[in-house]
Each structure stands twice: as structure tokens, then as C-alpha cells.
């Protein structure tokens, strides 16, 4: 079934459900409406998790194509009324696919020799080849599920000889990863470079790579990155903090900061979320939220900007950041945590 047909059928079903739920008694007998909705819910309940998540996404996309108002509000409730969605693994895979599509659109037709200032020494072609390699490597891992380390260079990912063809090759690698990750059991064991040796590690890892390198490409081509949605940016920031202790060239400098007991807080002004980082014990501990010990330093910005700051894509003196407390702690952290 084509994507266009699937989208059209989902939109028609969402519209029909909304019409039934909101019809007057003199138009549709209430008992008939209830029975039809229950029967429809029973049929949809027999779908597998991946199909249920896909239908949830299609229903929501159909709703958001409507102008704001009561109809959109009713359409947004269709998924909830049938208990669809709610799978965080599949939601992350969808976010990867969406940002990969944005990346492919951004670099398609651009000069692959364009320098990428946020990745010194790299061109746009280098960046696209790197990101395609990450997607292809992760596809292999969630499919083959090896118990020992596999490096990207160990795999025959066949990038084209002409850098101008990299965007199409990247798009194919991204589609392959998304399909493999949707079909995989997120709890299946597999080697990973962090503390989570399960398939569910890889959509998070690839999402973090994709959103940051999307920003790199946008900065290279336009001088600035478009805003990142708070949800994917927060997940990528979570992943960065969870993985940092397992990356030697980050963990070792952080272990020697000599700032035991210092507290760095990242505060997201767009979502109200916060991340609290407590240094000590040869590393750091982190948690979501702003409670506990008062911060030594706080940096406030939108979630996506905080993510890009942690990855050194923006300078801390950029006006998008508001600083309070010990500026030196943030400088020390950024210097030690450079990727």
C-alpha cells in the first residue's frame, strides 16, 4: 500500500470517527454509534505495536492539517479514544526519520565542498558521509544484534564515489535504519558503546547524531540552525549526558576538573524542563529537574540551544543563553566535554 493511500485512508477514518462521536441523536442513533466505535476499537486493537504507532501518527498528522478549532481538537482525540500510540521506542524512531528527512532536504543540491564551521576540517560531503555511516552502522546493529563491538569501518556501507551523490545514499541508509529499528524488539540485547546494551539504545543514539548534524549542515549553509522541537532535543540531551561517562575522551577530562560538589543546571525556557549535573566522585551524576542543592551555575535557553551548547555548536556568549552564578564552572565543563 502506498504512503499516499495509507495517509488518505487514515484521514478518512479519523473524519468518520469524529463525525460519529459528535453526531446528534436525531442524525445517528446513540446505541448504533457506540457499537460502531466499539467494533472499530476492537479491530484496531488487534494491530501490532508498530502498526498502532503508525496509525497514531497518521491520525495526528491529519488533525494538524486542519485549522485550529473544534474539528482539529476532536481529531486530535481519535488516537486517545482507541488507545493508540504510547510506544517510546517507536516515537524515537519516528523522530529519527523526520530529522533525517530534514537533513536530506537540507543538503540535497548543495555543494559538498562547503566547509562546516562547527566541524573544523570537514566539508558538507564529509558530514553527510559520516551521518549516513552512522545510520548504516546502527541498522546493522539492530538487525544482527552482535554481542561484541562492531566499528562502522568494519561494514561495507558502499558510499558512492561522487560526493554529490551522498544525499541520496544518506537517505537510503536512513530509511533502512528506520525500517530495521521499527521491526526490532527494543529490549533485545546487543552490544552498545554505553550503559544500555539493548536495541532501544540505537534510535536514541542516532537521533542525537542526526539532530546535531542537521544543525551543523544548516549552520554551514545559512549561518544559523533552525529551532529544534523541545521533545527530540531533550531526548538527545538525555542521551548525551547518559553516554558521556562511557566516552573516554569526555569522561577522563571531566574526572579531573577538581570541582567536586559543584552543581551545573541547564534550564529550558521553552519547555520548563531542567537538567541538574553534580560533579564529584571522579565524574558526575545527573538528573532531570531543578530540585535539591542550589546550583553553582545555571544556563538558560531553549532546549535545542542547550543541546547544541553541550555539543559546542554555539558559544556560551551567544545572546540566546542567559547565565547565572559561576561562569567558570560552565567554561570548565564545556572545555572538558568537547566532542
N, C-alpha and C positions, 0 to 999 in steps of 0.2 A: 504494500500500500504506500502511495507517495506521501511525502510530508504535507503537500497541499491538501490532499484528500483527507488525511487524518486530522489536520487542523480544521477543515471545514466541517467534518462530522462532529468533532468535539464542540465547535461553536454552536452548531445546530442543536446538539443535545443540551448544552448549557442553557440555550434560549428556551427550549421546550420545558426543561425542568423549572426554570424561573417562571414561565407562563403558567404552569400547573400550580406551583406554590402560591402564586399571587392572584389566581383567578377568583372571581366572585362565585358565591354559591349558586346564583342563578345562571352562571355560564358553565360550571363544571361541578357535578355532584361531589361533595367533600369526601365521601367514602371511596368513590372511584379514584379521586386524586391521591388519597393516602395509599390505596392499594397499588396504584401505578408507581408511586415513588418508592414504596417498599420493595416491589418486584425489581425495579431498576437498581436499587441499592444492593439487593441480593446478587444480581448479575455482576455488578461492578465489584462486589466483594470477593468474587471468585478469581479476579485478576491477580497475577503475581505482583511482587513489590515494585519491580521496575516499571511494569505497565501502569500500575496505580499512580506511581510518581509522575510518569509521562502525562497521564490524563489530568492529574492535578495541575501540572504546569500549563497544559493547553487550555484548561478551564480559566486559569488565572490570566493567561495572555489574552484570551477572548474578552474577559471582563475589562482589562486595561485598555483595550482598543475602543471602548465606549467612553463618551464624555462623562465627566463627574456628574453624579446624580443618583436617584433611587435605583435605576436599572443596573448601573455599574455595581452599586452596593449589593443588590440581590445576586448578581452573577458571581461576585467575589465569595458569596456564601455557599455556592454549589459544592465546591470541594469539601468544605467542612461538613455539610449535611450528609455526605456519603462517606466520610471518614477517610478521605484520600490523603496522600502526601505524608509528611512527617518523618521521612527517612533521611537522616542527616548525611549518610554516605552518598545517596543519590543526589541530594541537594548540592553537595560539594562538587560532584561530577558535573552537574548542570552548570555550576558557576565556572568550572574549568572550561567547559565547552563554549560558554558565552564569551569569556575573556580571550580564549584562543581565536574565536571568530573575529573579535575586535582587533586582535593583533594581526591576523592575516589581512584584514581590510586595510589596516594602517600601513603595512609595509608593501602591499601589492602595488607594483608600478613605481616604487621609489628606487632611487639609485642605491644599489647595495654597497657602494663605496662611501656612502655618507658616514662621517665619523659619529660615534656615540660618546658624547662628552661624559656621561655618567659611568661609562665602562672604558676607561682610558686605554687606548691602543686598539680598541675594537671598532669595526665598521658595522653598518646595519646588516650586511650579509653575515658577518661573524655572529652577531646576536641572534639572527634568525636560524642559522645552522645550529647554534648552541641550544636554543629553545626547542627546535624540532628533535634534537638528540635526546633532550630530557623527556619529551613525550614518548618517543620511541622506546627509550630505556625503561620507562615506567610501564608501558604496555607489556613489554617482555616480562617484567617482574610480577605484575598482577595476573598474567596468564600462566607463566611457567612456575611461579612461586618457588624459586630456588631457596635453599636453606643457608647458602653461603654467599658472600659478596659477589656481585656482578658489576663490573665497571662499564660505563657507556662504550668505552673503546673496545670492549670485548664483543660487541654486537655488530653485525653487518646491517647498518641502517640505511646505506646506499644514498647519501645525499647527492644531488646532481652535480656535475662538474661546473656548470654555469651558475654563479651566484644569483643571477636574475631569475632562476627557476626555484630558488629556495622558498619563496612564499607558498607556492603550490605544494611543494614537498612537505613544508611545515604543516599546512592544512591537513594533508593526508595523515601525517603522524598524529596530529591532534585528534582527528576523527577516530583513528584506530585506538588511541588510548581511551577516549570516552566510551567507545563501544565495549572494550575489554573490561573497564572498571565497572560499568553498569551491570555486566554479566557476572562479575566476580562476587564471591562471598566476602564481605568486608572483614569478617572475623577469621578468615583463612590465614594460617601462618605463612610468613615469607620474610626473608632477610630484609632488614631496613637499616639505614645509617643512624637511626635514633633509638629512642627507648620503646618504640611501638612496633614490634616485628609482626605486623599484620597488614593485610591488603589495604585496610582503611587509611593507613599512613600515606599512601601514594597520591590519592586525589588531593589531600591537604598539601603535600609537598609540591605537586605540580601546580596547584592553584597559586601558592606563594611565588613560585618561579614565574608563572605566567603574568600575574598582576604587576610584579615589579618590572619585568622586562617589557611589558606593554608600556609602562611609564617611561622606560629607557627609550623605546622607539619613538614615542610621542615627543619626548624632550629633544631627541635628535632631529626630528623633522619639523617641529613647530616651536621649540624653545620652552614648552611647558607641557605638563601631563594633565589630561582631563581628570576631573574628580573621580575617585573610586567610590563605589557604593559602600556604606559602612559595614554591612554584613560580611562580604568577601574580604574586605580589608582587615576586619577584626579577626577573622579566621586565619588569615595569612600572618597576622601579628602573633596570635597564639602559637602558631606553628613555629615561627622564628624563635620565640622565647623557649618553647619546649625542646627545640632541636639544638640551640646554641651550646648547651653543656656537652654535646656529643660531637662538636666540630672542633678539633684540636686548636686550629689557628684562631678561634674565638675564645674557647674555654680557657686556654692557658694564659693569655693576657688578662682576662677578667680575674683569674685566680690570683694575679699578682698586683691588683690595683691598690691593695692596702687601705681599703675603705670599709672594713668590717663594721656592720651596723648602719651604714648609710642606706637611705631609702630613696629610690627614684620612682616618681609616679608619672605615668602617662595618662593624661585626661583627654577624652574625646569630646569636643564641644558639639559635634553633630548628633551623637547618639547618647551621650551621658555615661558611656562606659569608661572604665578606668583599669589600668594595669599597675600593680604595685610590685616593685623589684627591690628585694632586700639583699644587700651584699654581705658576704661572710662565709666562713667555712670553706674557703678555697673555691668559691664560686658565687652563686646567687640563687635565691628562691623567688618565685613569682606567683602572683595570684591575680585573679580578676577582682576588681572592686577597689574602693578607696578607703576602707576601714583600717583599724589597727594603728600602728605607730605613725606619728606625723611625718610627712616627707621631708627629706633633706633638700630635695629639689623637685620641682614639678614643671613639666612642659605640657602645654595645652594647645591642641589643634584639632582639625578634623581627623577622623580615623585613618583615612588613606594617607594623609600627610604624615601622621605619626609613623605609619608603616614605612614610608619612604625615608623618613628621617633615620629610623633604626637601620635602614639599609644604605645610609649615607648618600641618598639621591638628592637630598636637599641639605643646605647648610642651616645650622641652628639659628643663624642671624636673619634668616628669611623672615619677612614680616608675617607670614602665616602662623608663626609659632609665638606663643606667649610663655615667658619663663618666669619662675619664682624660686627663690631660695638659692642654693649653692650652684652657680653656673659651672664651677669646676667639676662637680660630680658628673654632670651631663657630658661635658667635654671629655672627661676620662673614659666614661662608658663608651662613647662613640669612637674614640681612638682605639680602644681595646677591641671593640666589637666589629671593626671594619671587615667586610667580606672581601 
